[in-house]
Amino acid sequence: MRRILLFSVLLVIWNITYGQPQYRTWNDPSLDTADTLHQFDQAANFRSLLISEDFGPRQLGNDQYQWHGGVDYNSQAGDDDLGDMLIALEAGQISEYSQMLSGTKSILIEAEGPNGHHLRYVHVFNGGVLSVELIGSPNGMSTGGCLLKAMDAPNDDLQNQGNQKWAIVVRDNAVYTAYGPEPPMPPGYVSFMDENDSMRTLLVNHQVPQGVSFAPLGDSENYPAHLHLEILTQTNDNGAAILAGDDRFAKDPLQLYPHDEPDYNLGVYLEDDVREGIEIIYPGSETSTIQAHAQLANQAGNNPVNRYNVVMNVDLVEFVIKAPGQDTFSLIRGAWYDSKLSHGARIDHQRHNMSLNLGNQYVGSWRHTHMQPFAYAGATAPNGHQPRDDYYYADFCTRIHTDDPGDR
């Protein structure tokens, strides 16, 4: 019986109940000799055109497939946004599983209640380790208008339970606020030198209200300055903190926050990536390959070419079939794979036919069921500068032999 082949694309656009990720531009006082106070502009939304990476597989240099468990936001081009202030998307408590003593610094804010989320803000502050040597420094580590340092005694021993003994001091036009996790000996205080060389001591707040400024956009671990934002579905793995970059538990923040939703040009293409269609291999016991392009509409020719006015937000691609006269589509069942590919970007959803780590030789292709990322790829990436991602299903048999064991 002849079957009609179609495919569907499910987008990550649902349950959007929160405001957009925001920042406040830092006005460097060193550029204004008339005023030495740290000042920031009013809150503004991060622009889609400055998003540098989406959630899921990406190309990075010669690596054609590297998993990226979040969305990368920039408030300005290049590193001009270093020191801009981040604004809390949800109210919550600063977790002891934040990682502020290492090179890649990240703050985990745990919102409470059934509608709360654990949000991790990665690459805050500069690189380098907040070490014992910084305890005696009046201001510890400085980025933008914020300071990072150890709390005052008796919570000043970073070598013992250090993840619970740091504090961020926000200096905002002569208003000073401190945030940090609850220390072993609460409540916790932090002392610092203000812009007029006066020593101040603040009570450390462990709760961060929604909409307040709490940390600087940074470049820690020598990355270009940006905010990496992710939803963390649990805070520790068997009692150990989950490190930033361990993407097993990370989910896409786009499912919560408004973003510029794209229109897609969807098509099934032959191997030359130009002609639309499907080439069926004969005999039908051999596998044929189906390739789909999920392309952002009206985004070709942007400057820069790998930045867009909308956000790539595909989570699930399914190649489905149905017989003539039937109303229900179903997945294709091959010898090894079904025809579903999912990033597992949504909370309570798992990856499907999608790997966290994959060698270049196994990236989605005419021979491998998987995905090949193109969107947001840089100038040095192979086949970069395409406003699309490609999905391959390479296990389509149009006929099964009667002697097939049927056990796969």
C-alpha positions in Angstrom: 0.0 0.0 0.0 1.4 3.4 -1.0 2.0 5.7 2.0 2.3 9.4 2.2 5.3 10.8 4.0 5.1 14.0 6.0 7.0 15.5 8.9 6.1 17.9 11.7 8.2 20.2 13.8 7.2 21.0 17.4 8.5 24.3 18.7 9.6 25.3 22.2 6.9 27.9 22.7 4.6 27.3 25.7 3.8 28.2 29.3 5.4 31.6 28.9 4.5 33.3 32.2 7.5 35.4 33.1 9.1 38.6 31.9 12.1 38.6 29.5 15.7 38.3 30.6 17.0 41.8 31.3 20.1 43.8 32.1 21.2 47.3 33.0 24.1 48.9 31.2 27.1 49.8 33.4 28.4 53.3 33.0 32.1 52.9 33.8 33.0 55.7 36.3 36.6 55.8 35.0 35.2 57.3 31.8 33.6 60.2 33.8 36.0 62.1 36.0 33.2 64.2 37.4 31.5 61.2 39.2 33.3 58.2 40.7 30.1 56.3 41.6 29.1 53.2 39.7 25.9 53.9 37.8 23.6 51.8 35.7 20.9 52.6 33.1 17.3 51.5 33.4 16.5 47.8 32.8 16.3 46.7 29.1 15.5 43.4 27.4 18.3 41.3 25.9 17.9 41.5 22.1 17.5 38.4 19.9 20.0 39.9 17.5 22.7 39.6 20.2 21.9 36.0 21.2 25.0 34.0 20.3 23.9 30.4 21.0 20.7 28.5 21.3 19.9 25.4 23.3 21.2 22.0 22.1 23.9 20.9 19.6 26.1 23.6 18.2 29.2 23.9 16.0 32.2 25.4 17.8 35.4 25.9 15.8 36.2 22.5 14.1 33.9 20.7 16.5 30.8 20.1 14.4 28.7 18.9 17.4 29.0 20.2 20.9 26.1 20.2 23.3 25.1 23.5 24.8 22.7 23.4 27.7 21.3 26.9 27.7 21.0 30.1 25.8 23.8 32.7 25.5 22.7 36.3 25.8 24.7 39.5 25.1 23.6 43.0 26.0 26.2 44.7 23.7 28.5 43.6 20.9 31.8 42.1 21.6 33.0 42.4 25.2 31.4 45.9 25.7 28.8 44.3 28.0 31.4 43.2 30.5 30.1 44.5 33.9 26.5 45.2 32.8 24.1 44.2 35.6 22.0 41.1 35.5 18.4 41.2 36.8 16.8 38.3 38.7 14.1 36.7 36.6 12.5 34.9 39.5 12.7 35.5 43.3 14.5 32.8 45.2 17.3 31.8 47.5 21.0 31.7 46.5 22.0 28.1 46.5 25.0 26.6 48.2 25.5 24.8 44.9 26.4 28.1 43.2 30.0 28.0 42.0 31.7 31.3 42.7 35.2 30.1 43.8 36.2 28.5 40.6 37.2 29.8 37.2 33.7 29.5 35.6 31.5 31.3 38.1 27.8 30.7 38.3 25.0 31.7 40.5 22.1 29.3 41.2 18.9 31.0 42.4 16.3 28.5 43.6 12.7 29.7 43.4 10.2 28.1 45.8 6.7 26.8 45.1 5.2 24.7 42.4 5.7 27.4 39.8 9.3 28.2 40.8 12.4 27.2 38.9 16.1 26.7 39.6 17.9 29.2 37.3 21.6 29.2 36.8 23.4 32.3 35.6 26.8 31.3 34.3 30.0 33.3 33.5 29.3 36.1 36.0 32.4 38.2 37.1 35.9 37.7 35.7 37.9 34.6 35.5 40.2 33.4 38.2 39.7 31.7 41.6 38.4 33.5 44.6 41.3 32.3 46.9 42.5 32.7 50.4 44.6 35.6 49.2 41.5 37.6 48.5 40.2 37.4 52.0 42.5 40.2 53.3 41.8 42.4 50.2 39.4 45.3 51.0 37.4 44.6 47.9 38.2 41.0 46.7 37.4 40.6 43.0 35.7 43.5 41.1 33.7 43.4 37.9 31.6 46.4 36.8 30.0 47.9 39.9 30.1 44.6 41.8 32.5 43.0 44.3 33.0 39.3 45.1 34.7 38.4 48.3 34.6 36.2 51.4 32.2 37.0 54.1 33.5 38.4 57.4 34.6 36.2 60.3 33.6 33.7 61.5 32.5 32.8 57.9 35.8 33.8 56.2 37.5 30.4 55.8 37.0 29.7 52.1 39.0 26.4 52.4 36.2 24.9 54.6 32.7 25.0 53.2 33.8 27.8 50.9 30.7 27.5 48.6 28.7 28.9 51.5 31.0 31.8 52.5 31.2 34.2 49.6 29.2 37.4 49.1 28.4 39.8 46.2 28.4 43.5 46.9 26.3 45.5 44.4 27.3 49.1 44.2 24.6 51.0 42.4 24.8 54.8 42.6 25.7 54.9 46.3 23.1 52.2 47.2 24.9 49.1 48.5 23.4 45.6 48.8 25.0 42.3 49.5 23.8 38.8 48.3 25.2 35.4 49.1 24.2 31.9 50.3 23.4 31.2 53.9 26.7 30.6 55.7 27.5 27.9 58.3 27.1 30.5 61.0 24.3 32.8 59.9 23.3 35.4 59.1 26.6 36.5 57.6 28.2 39.9 57.0 30.6 41.3 54.5 32.8 44.4 54.7 34.2 46.4 51.8 35.6 49.8 50.8 33.2 52.1 49.0 34.1 54.5 46.3 35.0 57.2 48.8 37.5 54.8 50.6 35.1 54.4 53.6 34.8 51.0 55.1 31.2 49.6 55.1 29.7 46.4 56.5 26.5 44.9 55.1 24.2 42.1 56.2 24.2 39.4 53.4 20.8 38.8 51.9 20.2 35.1 51.1 17.0 35.8 49.2 17.0 37.6 45.8 13.8 39.4 45.0 12.5 39.3 41.4 13.5 42.2 39.3 16.5 43.3 41.3 20.1 43.7 40.2 22.3 41.0 41.7 25.4 40.2 39.7 27.6 41.4 36.8 27.6 39.9 33.3 31.1 38.5 33.0 33.7 36.5 31.1 34.8 34.0 33.8 37.0 31.2 32.6 38.2 33.5 29.8 35.1 33.2 27.7 33.8 36.2 25.7 31.6 38.3 28.0 28.0 36.9 28.0 25.3 35.4 30.1 24.6 31.7 29.8 21.2 31.1 31.2 19.7 27.6 31.9 17.0 25.9 34.0 18.6 23.3 36.3 16.2 20.5 37.1 18.1 19.4 40.1 20.8 21.0 42.2 23.2 18.1 43.0 24.0 14.6 41.7 24.4 12.0 44.5 25.2 14.8 47.0 27.8 16.5 44.7 27.3 19.9 43.1 26.5 19.8 39.4 29.2 21.7 37.6 28.4 24.4 35.0 28.8 22.6 31.7 27.3 19.3 33.0 24.2 19.5 30.7 22.5 16.3 31.8 20.1 18.3 34.0 19.9 21.6 32.0 16.8 22.8 30.2 16.0 25.6 27.8 14.9 28.8 29.4 13.0 29.8 26.3 10.1 27.7 27.5 9.5 30.2 30.3 10.3 33.6 28.9 8.9 35.6 25.9 11.2 35.7 22.9 11.0 36.7 19.3 9.3 33.6 17.8 10.4 32.7 14.3 8.5 31.5 11.3 10.1 28.5 9.7 10.7 27.4 6.1 10.3 23.7 6.4 11.4 21.3 3.7 12.5 17.8 2.9 15.6 17.9 0.7 17.8 15.6 -1.3 21.4 15.0 -0.6 22.5 18.1 -2.6 20.6 20.4 -0.1 19.0 22.2 -3.0 16.3 20.0 -4.6 13.3 19.1 -2.5 12.2 15.5 -2.3 12.9 12.0 -1.1 15.1 9.5 -2.9 13.8 6.0 -2.1 16.5 3.3 -2.3 15.7 0.0 -4.2 15.3 -2.7 -3.0 13.0 -1.6 -0.2 14.9 -3.7 2.3 17.7 -1.2 2.1 17.5 2.0 4.2 16.7 5.3 2.6 17.4 8.7 4.2 15.1 11.6 4.8 16.5 15.0 5.5 14.6 18.0 6.8 15.7 21.6 6.9 14.3 23.7 9.8 15.2 27.2 8.4 14.5 30.6 10.0 12.4 32.5 7.6 13.7 35.9 6.3 16.9 35.6 8.2 19.4 35.0 5.4 21.9 37.7 4.8 21.9 39.2 8.3 24.9 41.1 9.5 26.6 39.4 11.2 25.4 36.4 9.3 25.1 34.1 12.3 22.8 36.4 14.3 19.1 36.7 13.9 16.1 38.9 14.7 14.3 35.8 16.1 15.4 32.9 18.2 15.9 29.3 17.0 13.6 27.4 19.3 13.0 23.9 17.8 12.9 21.1 20.4 11.3 18.2 18.6 11.3 17.0 15.0 9.2 14.0 13.9 9.0 12.3 10.5 5.6 10.8 10.3 3.6 8.7 7.8 0.0 7.7 7.3 -1.8 5.5 4.8 -4.3 7.1 2.3 -7.7 7.4 3.9 -6.3 7.3 7.5 -6.5 10.3 9.8 -3.7 9.4 12.2 0.0 9.9 11.5 2.6 7.7 13.2 6.3 7.5 13.6 8.4 5.5 11.2 9.9 2.4 12.8 13.2 1.4 11.3 15.5 -1.5 12.1 17.5 0.6 14.6 15.7 3.9 15.2 12.3 5.5 15.1 11.8 8.8 13.4 11.7 11.1 16.4 14.5 13.5 17.3 14.3 15.6 20.5 16.7 17.9 22.3 14.8 17.2 25.6 14.7 21.0 26.0 11.5 21.0 28.0 11.1 20.3 31.6 10.0 16.6 32.2 11.0 15.7 28.6 14.0 13.6 27.7 16.4 13.6 24.7 15.6 11.2 22.0 18.0 10.1 19.2 20.1 13.1 20.4 23.5 12.7 22.1 25.2 14.9 24.6 28.6 14.1 23.1 29.2 13.1 19.5 32.2 12.8 17.3 32.3 14.7 14.0 32.0 11.4 12.1 28.6 10.6 13.7 26.9 14.0 13.2 23.6 13.8 11.4 24.2 13.0 7.8 23.0 11.0 4.8 24.4 7.9 6.7 23.5 8.8 10.3 20.2 9.4 12.1 20.9 12.6 14.1 21.0 16.4 13.8 23.6 18.7 12.2 23.6 22.2 13.7 24.3 25.2 11.6 22.5 28.2 13.2 24.8 30.5 15.2 27.9 28.7 13.9 31.0 31.0 13.7 33.2 31.9 10.8 35.6 29.0 11.4 32.9 26.3 11.7 32.5 23.9 8.7 29.5 24.8 6.6 28.6 27.6 9.0 26.6 30.8 8.4 23.3 29.0 7.7 20.1 30.2 9.4 18.9 26.6 9.8 19.5 23.2 11.4 19.3 19.9 9.5 17.7 16.7 10.8 18.3 13.2 9.3 16.5 10.0 9.5 18.6 7.3 7.9 16.7 4.2 8.9 13.7 4.2 6.6 13.0 0.8 5.0 10.0 0.8 2.6 9.7 -3.0 2.7 10.5 -5.6 5.3 11.5 -9.1 4.2 9.3 -12.0 5.5 12.4 -13.6 6.9 13.2 -10.5 9.0 13.6 -11.7 12.7 11.5 -8.7 13.8 13.5 -8.3 17.0 14.9 -4.8 16.2 
